Amino acid sequence: MAKIKTTFVCASCGAQYPRWQGQCRECGEWNTITEQTVTQTPRAAGLDGFAGSLSSGAVNLQNVDIAPVSRLGTGFAEFDRVLGGGIVPGSVVLIGGHPGAGKSTLLLQTICRLAAGSKVLYVTGEESLQQVALRARRLGLPTAAVRIAAETSVERICAQARQENPAVLVVDSIQVMHVEAVESAPGSVSQVREGAAALTRFAKQSGVAVFLVGHVTKEGALAGPKILEHCVDCSVMLEVGSDQRFRTLRCQKNRFGAVNELGVFAMTDQGLKEVKNPSAIFLNRQEEVAPGSLAMVIWEGTRPLLVELQALVDSSQYGNPRRLSLGTDQNRLAMLLSVLHRHAQFNLADQDVFINVVGGIRVEETCSDVPLCLALISSFRNRAIDRRTIAFGEIGLTGEIRPVPSGTERIAEAHKQGFTRAIVPKDNLPRTAPAGLELVGVSRISELFELV
């Protein structure tokens, strides 16, 4: 006879407690702990073949077979880049994003392209078969070889996949799937955790590559317990920037490639189309550049990307000047303003400061320090910087300009895009400059004023 007990589970991170409390000690969220009934029953028959451990005993690390694995191409060069070179057999990929971002559209296009050379299975739990078929027809996709099923039971999905034996399995979405052995509603922490674990075991033991679609919370994080991101091999987010035409696919975790890779897609009436040269859309600048505008080179995953940084410095009309930064770290802006005041006698204490990275790109690295300061000086002095000038570099608290990784590759990308002058840290100067590109090396923050 099954043993029934209750436990209190945090809906944000999945932490369990013996009694209710207002705040979760693990993630710090308030009012996310709910009572759930846990029924301890044997694992359902549909998962019997995947309940065991994946371990086959201990062996010496040097004796492990590391034969090269042939990856499957998705048909999108940008998608392959984000995944680390293609789809690895037996891997589990989690794709998240806001409603309407294009998660189902991207996977449907990928499945239809893969069906030409591999067997695929698309499982939909949120839409009917007719809805998926109508979308595929509207996008003009080849659907003759695509196998599709409408199912929400994880046990039946695994059974169907064992019968079909596809190379790629898509589950849309993990939040509506349920495991029959778990006595809770679909979308709960227990259901999401057990469903993802069961599909991961199936992928590892059968060699089928599994794509899971995940919902996001209102803050933009993946919904469900944090273990959902831990158990998958690759976690990517499909984001919509300020320009609704473009989508960015960013890798947050990848066991088979580099993290923080970025793929850019354009949403059209024929679905998502990859953007082969993202720098061109982020550098769509006017012929006459206004003061406060400057191009910079950031590093996304394994490639450089050129974006435009804009700054606006204006006299404050209130007693407390505003500091607003979109696309860069707000705290780093405050630090750079203090460094400019302390080591360059450039005081903006009575000025409103606004920073924006064009195109909705989020800059996480410190290479934007030098361009940001140059843009601030340009806006304050009302002097425009030549549109063919590009800059990058990190600024320390003592006013020194530090080098950034992959400086040579950044300079080469700027030269390829037609820039004629590059302001870079002195330690990033190459031995030979590309033809037609003037390199200006700087070592102190005070030297930036002479360049505006």
C-alpha positions, 0 to 999 in steps of 0.5 A: 500500500502506498505511503502518503506524506506531505512536504512543503516545496519552494516553487522557485528553486525546488527546496523542500521543508518539513513545515511551511515558512514565509521565505525560502532559505535557499533562493530567498524568495517570499511566499513561494513555498506550497504544500504538496502531497508525495506518494511513494509508489514504485516507478511507473512501468513506462520508465522501468527501463530507465530507472537504473544508474548510468554507471557501469563501474569505475575505470581509469580516466585514461582508458575512457573511449573518447572517439569523436562524435558526429554531430547533426547539423540543424540547418541553421549555422547560428543555431549550430554555433550556439550548440557548440557545432551541432546536435550531439546524440544523447544530449538534452537541450533546454530552450527557454524564452518569453511567450511569442519569442519563437521557441516552437517556430525555431524547433519546428523549422529545425525538425523539418530540416532534419527530417530530410536526412534523419528520423525525428519525432515532435511531441506537442503538449500545448497545441493540437496536431492541427495547430502545428500543421497549420503553422508548418503550412504557413511557414512553407516547411516540408512536413512529409517525413516529420513524425508528430504526436500530441501527448503529455504523459512522460511514460507514453512519450518514452514508449513512443520514442522507443518504438519510433527510434528517432534521432531527435525528439522535441518535447513542447513543453516540459511544464505541461508534461506529467509523470503518472507516479507523481501525485501532483499537478502538471507544472509543479516542482515535483512533476517538472523535476521528475519529468526532466529526469526521466527524459534525461535518462531516456536520452542518455541510454538510448542516444536520442537527442532531446529538445525541451521547451521551457517557460519563463517567469515574469522576471525572465528566468526559467520556470520550475526548479533549478534542478531542471537546468542542472540535469540538462546538457545545454540551456539556451534562451531565445530573447526578444530585444528592443527591435521586435524583428530580431531574436537573440539565442544565447547559450547559458550552459553547454557541456559540449561547447563554449558558453555565452555563445550568441546567435541572431535571427530575424523573424519574418513571415517565413519564420526565423531566418539567421543573420550571418553578419550581426555586426551590420544590424547593430551598427546601422548608424547614420552618416552624421554621428551625433556627440555621445555615439561610439562603436565598440567591439564585444566578445560573444562566445567565440567571436567578436561583435560590433555594437553601438554605445550611446551616452547622453549627459545633460544638466540635471533639473532636480537635486538628485541627478539621474543615472540610467544604464540600458545594456551595461551594468548600472553599478559599473557606470557609477564606478566609472563616473567616480574614476573619471572624477578622481583621476581625470578631474572630470566632474559630472555630479550635477549632470544626468547621465544616460547610457544605451547599447543600441539593438538591445544587446546586453554587455556583460564584460568590462571591454565597454569601459573605454568606449563608455568614458569616451562617449561620456566625454563626447556628449558632455563636450558636444563633440562628435567622434568620427564614425569610423573610430572604434574602441575597447578596453577595461578601466581600473580603479586607479585610472589605468587602462587594462587589456582585454582578452582576444584583442587581436581578433577584435582589431581584425573584426573592426578592420573587416567592418571598415573602421579606420581608427581603433582606440585600444589598451597599449597592452593589446597593440599587435606587432603589425597593424592591419593596412588602413587601420590606425591604432591608438594605444592608451594606458591612462584614463586621462589620455582619453580626453585628447582623443575627443 
